Amino acid sequence: MIMKNIELKVLKSDPDVNLDMALDMLGVIMENNRAGKRTVFIVPVGPTKQYPILASMINKFRVSLKDVWFFNMDEYLVSPEEAISPEHFLSFHKRMNDEFYSRVCKDLIMPQEQRLFPVPGKEREYDALLESLGGPDVCYGGVGINGHIAFNEAVEANDPITAEEFAALGSRVLPITRETIAINGAAYLRGDIASMPKWCITIGMKQILSAKRIYLSLGAGWHPGILRRILTEEPQPQIPATLLQKHGNVLFCTNEEITKDLF
């Protein structure tokens, strides 16, 4: 099914979606390895359930990641200048290590310098490195409660920024919206939203839209509401994921429950 220039792939259940993303990632890596080409991904923390599956398949089939580069989308900050401790349980650095890097055989895992995160004050270097490698083969990720991708948060209705200007934004530090704080606080802190980080650093929409292909998964109980808007409304910075409509090679993978009575 294709709506608004976005392909919608519907599988039976969320575990099927997790497996599908893992298989997609593995397939790109193996194809590039055979061709003697590097693989460059933009990758998320949210979703993460694909990572243990991917690690298991990499180990089983002995797939080298030595020429694979992972550019993580984002990270929480404790202030506009300082990232959350990599040992904090909310840290995306920690989750990537726990869910993926520590699970891959040491002789197969990519070097540390190819496991990248945006850093406050070094946003331009991050974007430049991604571009110097030929840009991302694929951007993997999910969609936030207000339609954000990575932490490219939705702007207010009265914000004068245009869709084109928003699409050109690079990696940057910004405050997290109340909606995102609330939904993430409910998911990870049992509703203690006061303890959630209020700042973040994110890869830009420009970098996401530069990917040759974009693959996003949607499996949360609240996803039908925002998915409906993404697939029916015009591109707008108030719903950042609508900007994907202009890309031309975007897949949303979800499950039957999410699409039930969607329209």
N, C-alpha and C positions, 0 to 999 in steps of 0.2 A: 504494500500500500504506500503510495506517495502523495503527500499533502504539503502544499507550500514549499515544494522543492526539497522536502525532507522524506527520506524513506523510513517507514515504520515497520520494524520486524517484531512480530508477536510470537513468543514462545509460551509453552505451557505454564512454567513456573519460574520463580526467581532463581533457583539453582541452575536451571537451564540457561538463564541469561548470564550468570556468572561463568558457566562453562563456555558459553559462546564467546564472551570477551576474551577469556584465557586462550581459547583456540585461535581466535583472530590474531592476538598478539604473537602467539607462537608461530603461526603461519607466516606472518610478515618477517619475523626474525629468521626463520629457516630459509625462506625464499631469498632474502638478502645475503645470508651466509653462503648459499650455493652460488650466488652471482658475484661473490667477493665484494659486496657493498656493505657499508656501515648502515646501521639502523638507528634512527633518531625518533624517539617517542616523547610527546608530552603526556604525563601520567598523573592520575589523581590519587588523593586519599579521600575516598568517598566517590565511588565504591572502592572497597578493598578485597571483597571476597574472591575476586578472580586471582589474586596474587598467590595464595597457597596452591591453587590448582595449577597455575602456570609454573611455579617453582617445581612442583612434583613432576610435571611433564618434561621440563628442561632436564631434570636429573635423570629421569627414566630414559629419555632419548638422547642424552649426552649432547645437548645443544649448547654450543659456546656462546657466551654473551660478551666476549672480549672486544667486539666491535659494535656494541650496543650502547647507546646513550639514553639515559632517562632524565628528562627535564621535568621535575615535579612542578605542579601548577602553583602551589601556594604554601603558606605557613602562617600559623598564629603568631602575633606579636604581643608583648607585654607593654610596649610603648611604640610610638612611631619609629624609634631607632633601634629597638632591641627585640630579637626573636625570643619566643618561649624556649625554655631549656630543652635540649634534645632528649633529656631523660624524663621530662614531664609526660604523663600518660596521654595528654591531649596532643602532644607534639606529632606532627606529620613525619618528621625525621624518625621518631621512634616507631611509629606504625609501619613505615616502609621497611625498616630494619626487621621488625618483629614478623611482619606478614610476608615479606619477600626475601630481602637480601640475606638474612640469616638462614633461610631455608634452602638456598641454592648451594650446591657443592662448590667448595672453594676454588677448585680448578676450572670451574665454568663461569663464575660470577664476573661481572665487569669490574674494572678497577674503580677505586673510590672516587677518582676525579671524573668519572663518567656517571656518577649518581648525583645529580645537581638539584639545588633548590635556589630560588631567588633570595637575595640577601639585601636588607635595607642599605641604601647608599651605593649599591652595585647593580642597580636595575639595568642600566644601559649595557654594562658588560654581559649580563645574562642574556639579554636580547641579541646582542652582537654575536655571542658565541653560538647561539641557536641558528642564527642566519648564516654564519660562516660554515656551518656543517651542512648547508644545503636546505635548512628548514626541516620541520618535522615530517616524517613519513605519515604518521597518524597522530592525531590528538584523541586520547581516550579520556573519558570523564563521566560526570553525571550532571544533573540539573538541580539547582537549589529551589527553595520554596517560592522565591520571587522571580524565578527564571534566570538566576545568575549561573554563570559557568566559571569554574575556578572561584575566585572571590571578586569577579567583575560584577559588583553589586548593582542592582537596579537603582536608577535615579528617581527622584521625586517627579510627580507629574508636571510641576512647574519649572523643572530644570531646563535651561535653554539649549543644552547640548543636543546636537542632531544625531541621528542614527549613524551617519557617515563619520562624524567626529568621534563617537563612542567606539566605532569599529576600528579606528586608527589609534586608540590608546595602547601604549606599551605597558610593560611591567611597572608596578607602582605600589606604594603604601597607601592604604585607605582605611577609614573606619568601617566596621561591620554593621550592617543594618539591624534594627531591632528584630525584624522577622527571622533573620538568620541566627541571631543570638538565641532567640526563643526556641527555634526548632532544634538547634544543636545542643542547647542546654537541656532540653527534654530528652534528647537521645543519649547524651554522654554524661550528664551531671544530675540525672534524676530530677530535672526541673530547676536546679539551682542556677538560674540564669545570671544572677549577680556575680557569680564566680567565673563566668565565661570571659575569655579574652575579648576586648573591645576593638582591637586593631588587627590588621593582617597585611601581608604582602602577597601580591598575586601576579601571575603572568598576565600579559595584556590580551585584549581581544584581538589586537593586530597579530600577535604570535599564534593564537589559536586559529584564526582565520587563514593563516599562512600554511597550515597543514594541508598536505595533499588529500587527506581524507580525515573525516571526523566521525568518531564512534562514541555515542553516549548511551549509558544504560539508565533505566528508570524503574525502580522497584518499591519505592516507599508508598505507604497508604495514602499520602496526600498528593502523589504525583498526578492523578487524573486532572485535577483542577488546573495546574499550570501547564500540563501537556496540551490540554484543550486550547488554551490561549496561544501557546506557541504555534500550534498547527492551524489556527484560524485567524489570528490577528496580523497586522502589518508590522514590518521591522521597526523596532522602537527601543530606545535605551531604558525605558521603564520595564521591559521584559528582554534582557540581554540575549537570551537564546533565540529570539525571533530574528536576530541578525544572521543566524546560520542559514536562513532561507536563501541568501544570496551566494552561498558558497558553491553549491553544485554537486558535492559529494559527501553528504551527511546521512548517517544512519542512526536512528534511535532504536534501541533494542529493549523490549519490555515484555511483560507477561500478560496472560489473558485476564487476570483480575484487574489490572490497571486499565485495560482498554474496554472492560465490560461497561456497556451503556455510556461510552465516552462522548458520543455525539447524539 
